[in-house]
């Protein structure tokens, strides 16, 4: 029998960026809010205490801040003919757990979005014709445009303390020859802080990119370039380029996180409560499944607890949102055979291609120095900044050197042919460790009929519920993009005049490899849109089927972006929160008529 708690106005599932933003917005609106986080309590202290935090073995190898796979994991297969198997160790992507979620362990790269990617299908159909989009590709428009979201990108940057170089502000050119991105959309205001300093590797990359005719710019970074106090009164210290960002809590209070930037102000709210070690099992619905009554979760003592609420916010990691909707019966599950249903549809990832350059030992790149969001990028081939007509693939990719700090265990690149151990390996490590540069093509991954999420028919989690099953593999469009981007980025590598260039694009025989880290940028599965037949939530992230359930996060993206998703997640969450505060609370019901 479940223990019943006192009813609250809103219950929030997952306390990362989306959950903390929603909690702040809803408490400001006068609501009583309970946030449920499946993981333990975490904060800069003690989890980010120096020197214990700069421990690669504990944090990135043994994965202290990441999901506890002994309780729940995912099963993975490449296609419907295979049997998916549960993964006891995740490497390709690393969901977080605990207070702050992935917002505690992220790197800090804080982009907005290219406006074209918000109306991707209609843009491609208008420019290239409907036949240009491959059979089986299920991309669609977000249902919201950049001008609508711009104020919320600006709001999020002021909360995060984002460092960067603007190009235009209210139509006025301000960034020429100052590190701005000529392909960036217009802004209403400057970044809160100037861009971070460029590492030597970023300087080399920028010079080489310019020499081949590209347009390098400073990456927008949520690692502070100086001291900053955000709009909630939270204080941040200047980044010292220690290199321990991704996978770690920042001991300098320099990397934006829910823990540093939002939670301190929420602690002052008497109507807010955060409960850790609260593993949500399902959203509870009325008999007709048209309204949520709250959630049921398992607490730290193993007791089932029912938390009644008028409003339910699913703001967990991308595939946890999808998993909960499937377990709760919210929305029709996607069927790839009929191409019908919405929950689990349009699962997408990131189409990454990497090149490494090695230099003579008299050129020191010192890659152990770094910050998670620091670097230089090139957008000449991102989004639709070039004519795709003769290349036959959809989507684009930024290129960048994002020197986040190489580590003493995992950050040891060696040339091809180097043994994996022994004296020759040691010599190669010594020869390469401070004399290399790595660059990435961060390709926008598209959504396909063949890639989707559903409930596994065989395997269950520790609470007896079906695991989430991931059916995913690279498609022909991904291969074409990877090969094109590799060739364009290779020109930058050559212009750097290294002694050796390594790396290779995907080919027709390349399959998704779950053992090699790529990014944790999972997208889709509970996508937003304008048609309830092809989307799980409307343009305000409200469930089409259960009007008092809202689902912010990258699960709402109809396909992947060229940029990192966090900035878009934050802006969409603020956009959704405004609709809840100004419209939904006054007259609860569907914000968009189906």
C-alpha positions in Angstrom: 0.0 0.0 0.0 1.3 3.4 -1.0 2.0 6.1 1.6 -0.1 9.2 0.7 1.5 12.7 0.9 -0.3 16.0 1.1 -1.4 17.3 -2.2 0.7 20.1 -3.8 0.1 22.4 -6.8 2.9 20.9 -8.9 5.2 17.9 -8.8 8.4 17.9 -10.8 10.1 14.7 -11.9 13.8 15.2 -12.3 15.9 18.1 -11.0 18.3 19.0 -13.7 18.2 22.2 -15.8 14.6 21.8 -17.0 13.3 20.7 -13.5 15.1 23.5 -11.7 13.9 26.2 -14.1 10.3 25.0 -13.9 10.5 24.9 -10.1 11.8 28.4 -9.9 9.1 29.7 -12.4 6.2 27.9 -10.7 7.2 29.0 -7.1 7.4 32.5 -8.4 3.9 32.1 -9.6 2.8 31.2 -6.1 2.5 27.5 -6.5 3.5 24.9 -3.9 6.1 22.7 -5.7 7.7 19.3 -4.9 10.7 18.2 -7.0 11.5 14.5 -7.0 15.0 13.5 -8.0 15.9 9.8 -8.3 19.5 10.2 -7.3 21.2 11.4 -4.1 21.6 14.9 -2.8 24.6 16.7 -4.5 26.1 20.1 -4.4 29.4 21.9 -5.1 30.3 21.0 -1.6 31.0 18.2 -0.8 30.7 16.7 -4.3 32.9 19.4 -5.9 35.4 19.9 -3.0 39.0 20.3 -4.0 41.2 18.4 -4.3 39.0 15.3 -4.1 36.9 16.3 -7.1 39.9 16.3 -9.6 39.9 12.5 -9.5 39.4 11.0 -12.9 39.2 7.4 -11.6 36.3 8.2 -9.3 34.3 10.6 -11.5 34.8 9.7 -15.1 36.0 6.1 -15.0 33.9 4.8 -12.2 31.2 7.3 -13.1 30.2 8.8 -9.7 27.8 11.4 -11.0 26.1 9.1 -13.6 23.1 6.9 -13.7 23.0 3.9 -11.3 22.7 1.0 -13.8 22.1 -1.6 -11.1 18.6 -0.2 -10.7 17.6 0.6 -14.3 19.3 0.7 -17.7 18.4 0.5 -21.3 18.4 -2.3 -23.8 19.9 -1.6 -27.2 19.7 -3.2 -30.6 20.5 -1.9 -34.2 17.2 -3.0 -35.8 13.9 -4.8 -35.3 15.3 -8.2 -36.4 17.7 -8.2 -33.4 17.1 -9.0 -29.7 17.9 -6.0 -27.5 20.2 -6.6 -24.5 20.5 -4.6 -21.3 23.7 -2.6 -20.8 25.4 -2.9 -17.5 27.9 -0.2 -18.5 27.1 2.8 -20.6 29.9 4.5 -22.6 28.5 6.1 -25.7 26.3 8.4 -23.6 26.2 9.1 -19.8 23.0 10.2 -18.2 23.4 11.9 -14.8 21.8 11.2 -11.5 21.4 13.2 -8.3 20.7 16.9 -7.7 21.4 18.9 -10.8 21.2 15.8 -13.1 23.3 16.1 -16.3 23.4 19.9 -15.5 25.9 19.1 -12.8 28.3 17.1 -14.9 27.9 18.8 -18.3 30.7 20.6 -20.0 29.2 24.1 -20.3 28.9 24.6 -24.1 25.9 26.9 -24.2 24.5 27.6 -27.7 21.2 28.9 -28.9 19.8 27.3 -32.0 20.1 28.0 -35.7 16.6 29.3 -36.8 16.5 26.9 -39.8 16.6 23.9 -37.5 13.3 24.9 -35.9 11.4 24.6 -39.2 13.7 22.0 -40.8 11.2 20.0 -42.8 9.3 23.0 -44.3 12.6 24.7 -45.0 14.0 21.8 -46.9 10.8 21.2 -48.8 10.7 24.8 -49.8 14.3 25.1 -50.8 15.1 21.7 -52.2 11.7 20.0 -52.8 9.9 17.3 -51.0 11.8 14.5 -52.8 15.1 15.7 -51.3 14.2 14.4 -47.9 15.0 10.6 -47.9 12.4 7.9 -47.6 12.1 6.9 -44.0 13.4 10.2 -42.6 10.8 11.6 -40.2 12.1 15.1 -39.4 9.5 17.8 -38.7 9.2 21.4 -37.5 9.3 22.3 -33.8 6.1 24.4 -34.0 7.9 27.4 -32.5 10.2 29.9 -34.2 13.4 31.7 -33.2 11.8 35.1 -32.7 9.4 33.6 -30.2 12.2 31.9 -28.3 14.8 34.7 -28.4 13.8 36.4 -25.1 14.1 33.0 -23.4 17.5 32.3 -24.8 18.5 35.7 -23.4 16.9 35.0 -20.0 18.7 31.6 -19.8 22.1 33.2 -20.6 21.7 35.7 -17.8 20.9 32.9 -15.4 23.8 30.7 -16.6 26.3 33.6 -16.7 27.2 32.7 -20.3 30.5 34.0 -21.8 30.6 34.8 -25.5 31.1 37.1 -28.4 27.9 38.5 -30.1 27.7 39.2 -33.9 24.6 41.4 -34.1 22.5 43.0 -31.4 19.1 44.3 -32.4 20.3 44.3 -36.0 23.5 46.3 -35.3 26.8 44.6 -36.2 29.0 44.5 -33.1 31.1 41.3 -33.5 33.2 41.8 -36.7 36.8 41.0 -35.9 35.9 40.5 -32.3 35.2 36.7 -32.2 31.6 36.8 -33.2 29.8 34.2 -35.4 28.6 35.7 -38.7 26.1 32.9 -39.0 24.5 33.5 -35.6 20.9 34.8 -35.4 20.3 38.3 -34.1 20.3 38.9 -30.3 18.4 41.3 -28.1 21.4 41.8 -25.8 25.1 41.0 -25.2 26.3 37.9 -23.5 26.5 38.5 -19.7 30.3 38.0 -19.9 32.9 38.4 -22.7 34.2 35.2 -24.3 36.7 33.0 -22.5 40.4 33.3 -23.5 41.4 31.0 -26.4 43.7 28.1 -25.6 46.7 27.6 -27.9 44.9 24.8 -29.8 41.9 27.0 -30.4 44.2 29.7 -31.7 45.8 27.2 -34.1 42.4 26.1 -35.3 41.2 29.6 -35.8 44.2 30.6 -37.9 44.0 27.5 -40.0 40.2 27.9 -40.5 40.7 31.5 -41.7 43.4 30.4 -44.0 41.0 28.1 -45.9 38.3 30.7 -46.1 36.1 29.7 -43.1 34.8 32.0 -40.4 36.0 31.0 -36.9 34.2 32.3 -33.7 34.4 32.0 -29.9 32.2 29.2 -28.6 29.5 30.4 -26.2 30.4 29.0 -22.8 28.6 28.6 -19.5 32.1 28.6 -17.9 32.5 32.1 -16.6 35.3 34.4 -18.0 35.1 36.5 -14.9 33.1 36.9 -11.6 29.4 37.1 -12.1 26.1 37.4 -10.1 23.1 36.1 -12.0 19.5 37.3 -12.1 18.6 35.1 -9.1 21.5 36.6 -7.0 23.7 33.5 -7.3 27.4 34.2 -7.4 29.9 32.6 -9.7 33.7 32.7 -9.7 36.0 33.1 -12.8 37.0 29.8 -14.5 40.7 28.8 -14.0 40.9 26.4 -16.9 41.6 23.4 -14.6 40.1 21.0 -17.2 37.7 19.3 -14.8 34.3 20.2 -16.2 32.6 17.4 -18.0 31.9 14.6 -15.5 32.7 16.8 -12.5 31.1 19.3 -10.1 33.0 22.6 -10.5 34.9 23.5 -7.4 35.4 27.1 -8.6 31.6 27.8 -8.9 32.5 28.8 -12.5 30.5 26.3 -14.4 26.8 27.0 -14.6 24.7 24.2 -12.9 21.2 24.0 -11.4 23.1 23.6 -8.0 25.0 26.9 -8.4 22.7 29.1 -10.4 19.1 28.2 -9.4 18.9 26.0 -6.3 20.2 28.7 -3.8 17.3 30.9 -4.7 14.8 28.0 -4.5 16.0 27.2 -1.0 14.6 30.6 0.1 11.1 29.6 -1.1 8.9 28.2 1.6 6.6 26.6 -1.0 9.4 24.5 -2.6 10.7 21.1 -1.5 13.3 18.9 -3.1 13.2 15.2 -2.3 16.2 13.1 -3.3 16.3 9.3 -3.7 12.8 9.5 -5.0 12.5 7.0 -7.9 9.3 7.8 -9.8 7.5 4.7 -11.1 4.6 6.3 -13.0 2.3 9.2 -13.4 -1.1 8.5 -11.9 -4.1 9.2 -14.2 -7.8 9.4 -13.9 -9.9 6.5 -15.2 -10.4 8.1 -18.6 -6.6 8.9 -18.8 -7.3 12.5 -19.6 -5.9 14.1 -16.4 -3.0 13.3 -14.1 -3.6 13.1 -10.3 0.1 13.0 -9.3 2.9 10.4 -9.3 3.9 7.3 -7.4 7.6 6.9 -6.4 9.8 4.7 -4.3 11.7 6.6 -1.5 15.1 5.9 0.1 13.5 3.4 2.5 12.0 1.4 -0.3 8.4 2.5 0.4 6.0 3.4 -2.3 4.8 7.0 -1.9 1.9 8.7 -3.7 2.4 12.4 -4.3 -0.9 14.0 -5.5 -0.6 17.2 -7.6 -2.7 19.4 -9.9 0.2 19.7 -12.3 2.8 17.1 -13.3 6.1 18.2 -14.9 8.2 15.4 -16.5 11.7 17.0 -16.7 14.0 14.1 -16.3 16.7 13.0 -18.8 15.5 12.6 -22.4 14.8 8.9 -22.4 13.6 8.8 -18.8 10.8 11.2 -19.9 9.9 8.8 -22.7 10.1 5.8 -20.4 7.7 7.4 -17.8 5.2 8.3 -20.5 5.2 4.7 -21.8 4.9 3.2 -18.4 2.1 5.6 -17.5 0.0 5.2 -20.6 0.4 8.9 -21.6 0.1 9.1 -25.4 0.0 6.3 -28.0 3.3 4.3 -28.3 5.1 4.6 -31.6 4.9 1.7 -34.0 7.6 1.8 -36.7 5.7 -0.8 -38.9 2.6 1.4 -39.3 4.5 4.7 -38.6 1.7 5.6 -36.2 1.8 6.6 -32.6 3.9 9.3 -31.0 5.7 8.3 -27.8 9.1 6.8 -28.7 9.0 8.4 -32.2 11.8 10.4 -33.7 14.6 9.2 -31.4 17.9 10.9 -32.5 21.4 11.3 -31.3 24.5 13.2 -32.6 26.5 12.5 -35.8 30.0 13.0 -34.5 33.2 12.9 -36.6 36.6 13.5 -35.1 40.1 14.3 -36.5 43.3 14.4 -34.4 46.5 16.2 -35.4 49.9 15.4 -34.0 52.8 17.9 -33.9 56.5 17.8 -33.4 57.6 17.9 -29.8 58.7 21.6 -30.1 55.0 22.7 -30.5 53.2 22.5 -27.1 49.4 22.5 -27.2 49.1 21.6 -23.5 45.8 19.9 -23.8 45.5 19.3 -20.0 44.5 23.0 -19.8 40.9 23.6 -20.7 37.3 24.5 -19.9 34.3 22.5 -20.9 32.8 25.3 -23.0 36.0 27.0 -24.2 37.0 26.8 -27.8 36.6 28.1 -31.3 34.0 27.0 -33.8 33.2 27.2 -37.5 29.6 27.3 -38.8 30.2 27.5 -42.5 28.7 24.0 -42.9 26.2 24.1 -40.0 22.4 24.0 -40.5 21.7 25.1 -44.1 24.6 27.7 -44.4 25.7 26.0 -47.6 23.8 24.6 -50.6 22.9 21.0 -49.9 21.5 20.4 -53.4 24.4 18.6 -55.0 25.5 16.7 -51.8 22.4 14.6 -51.2 22.1 14.7 -47.4 20.0 16.6 -44.9 21.5 18.6 -42.0 24.7 20.4 -41.1 27.5 20.5 -38.6 29.6 23.0 -36.8 33.3 22.2 -36.5 35.3 23.1 -33.4 38.2 22.7 -31.1 36.7 22.4 -27.7 39.7 21.9 -25.4 38.0 20.7 -22.2 41.2 19.4 -20.6 42.7 16.0 -21.4 42.9 13.6 -18.4 45.8 11.3 -17.3 43.8 8.1 -17.9 41.5 8.7 -20.9 43.2 11.6 -22.5 46.2 9.8 -24.0 45.9 9.9 -27.8 48.6 7.9 -29.7 49.2 7.5 -33.4 47.8 4.4 -35.3 49.9 1.3 -34.8 50.9 2.1 -31.2 50.8 -0.9 -28.9 48.2 -0.7 -26.1 50.8 -1.2 -23.4 54.5 -1.4 -22.7 57.5 0.8 -23.3 56.6 1.7 -26.9 53.1 2.8 -25.7 54.7 4.9 -22.9 57.1 6.5 -25.4 54.2 7.3 -27.8 52.2 8.9 -24.9 55.1 11.0 -23.9 55.6 12.1 -27.5 51.9 13.0 -28.1 50.4 14.1 -24.8 51.1 17.8 -25.0 51.6 18.0 -28.8 48.2 17.2 -30.3 44.9 18.9 -31.2 41.5 17.2 -31.5 38.7 18.7 -33.5 35.1 17.6 -34.0 32.3 17.9 -36.6 29.3 17.9 -34.4 26.7 16.8 -36.9 23.0 17.3 -36.5 21.5 13.8 -36.3 18.2 13.4 -38.1 15.3 11.2 -37.1 14.2 8.1 -39.0 11.4 5.7 -38.9 13.8 2.9 -38.0 15.2 4.6 -34.9 12.8 4.6 -32.0 12.2 3.9 -28.3 9.7 1.5 -26.7 9.3 -0.8 -23.7 11.4 -4.0 -23.7 9.2 -7.1 -23.7 11.7 -9.2 -21.7 13.9 -7.2 -19.4 12.8 -5.3 -16.3 14.3 -2.9 -13.8 14.8 -3.4 -10.1 11.2 -2.5 -9.4 9.8 -5.0 -11.9 8.9 -2.5 -14.7 9.9 -3.0 -18.3 13.2 -1.4 -19.3 13.3 1.1 -22.1 14.4 -0.4 -25.4 16.5 1.6 -27.9 16.4 0.6 -31.5 19.1 2.6 -33.2 21.7 2.6 -35.9 23.3 5.0 -38.4 21.5 5.5 -41.7 22.7 6.4 -45.2 22.1 10.2 -44.6 24.4 10.0 -41.5 27.2 8.4 -43.6 26.9 11.0 -46.4 27.1 13.9 -43.9 30.0 12.4 -42.0 32.1 11.9 -45.2 31.3 15.5 -46.4 32.1 17.1 -43.1 35.3 15.1 -42.7 36.6 16.3 -46.0 35.8 20.0 -45.2 37.2 19.8 -41.7 40.3 17.9 -42.9 41.3 21.1 -44.8 41.6 22.9 -41.4 43.7 20.0 -40.1 46.0 20.2 -43.1 46.4 23.9 -42.8 47.7 23.4 -39.2 50.8 21.7 -40.7 50.9 18.7 -38.3 53.2 15.8 -38.7 50.3 13.3 -38.7 46.5 13.5 -39.1 44.3 10.7 -37.9 40.5 10.0 -38.0 38.0 8.7 -40.5 34.4 9.3 -41.4 31.6 6.8 -41.2 31.1 4.4 -44.0 28.4 2.0 -45.3 29.5 -0.6 -42.8 29.6 1.6 -39.7 27.1 0.7 -37.0 26.3 2.4 -33.8 29.0 1.5 -31.2 27.8 1.7 -27.6 31.3 1.2 -26.2 32.8 4.5 -27.4 31.8 7.8 -25.9 30.3 10.3 -28.4 28.0 12.8 -26.6 25.1 12.6 -24.1 22.9 14.5 -26.6 19.9 12.2 -26.9 16.9 13.8 -28.5 13.2 13.0 -29.3 10.8 10.3 -28.2 8.3 12.8 -26.8 8.5 15.4 -29.5 6.7 18.7 -29.9 4.8 19.7 -32.9 1.5 21.1 -34.4 -0.2 17.8 -35.1 -1.1 15.3 -32.3 -0.8 12.5 -34.8 2.9 13.0 -35.2 3.9 14.7 -31.9 3.5 13.8 -28.2 3.4 17.4 -26.9 2.2 20.7 -28.3 4.3 23.8 -28.9 4.1 24.6 -25.2 5.4 21.1 -24.3 2.0 20.2 -23.0 0.8 16.6 -23.5 -1.9 16.4 -26.2 -3.6 13.6 -24.3 -3.3 14.7 -20.6 -3.5 18.5 -20.4 -1.9 18.9 -16.9 1.3 17.0 -17.9 4.1 19.1 -19.4 7.3 17.5 -20.7 10.3 19.8 -21.1 13.7 18.6 -22.2 15.5 17.3 -25.3 12.8 14.6 -25.5 10.8 17.3 -27.2 13.2 17.8 -30.1 11.8 16.3 -33.4 15.4 15.7 -34.5 18.9 16.5 -33.3 20.7 19.9 -33.6 24.1 20.8 -34.8 24.6 22.6 -31.5 24.7 21.1 -28.0 21.1 20.9 -26.7 21.3 22.5 -23.3 20.7 26.1 -24.4 17.6 25.0 -26.4 16.3 23.0 -23.5 16.6 26.0 -21.1 14.9 28.4 -23.6 12.0 25.9 -24.3 11.5 25.4 -20.6 11.2 29.1 -19.9 8.9 29.4 -22.9 6.7 26.6 -21.6 6.7 28.0 -18.0 5.5 31.4 -19.3 2.5 29.7 -21.0 1.7 27.8 -17.8 2.0 30.9 -15.6 0.1 33.3 -17.9 -2.5 31.1 -19.5 -2.8 27.6 -18.2 -3.1 28.5 -14.5 -5.9 30.9 -15.2 -7.9 28.3 -17.2 -6.5 24.8 -16.9 -7.0 22.8 -20.2 -5.4 22.3 -23.6 -3.3 25.4 -24.7 -3.6 24.3 -28.3 -6.8 22.7 -29.7 -6.1 19.4 -31.5 
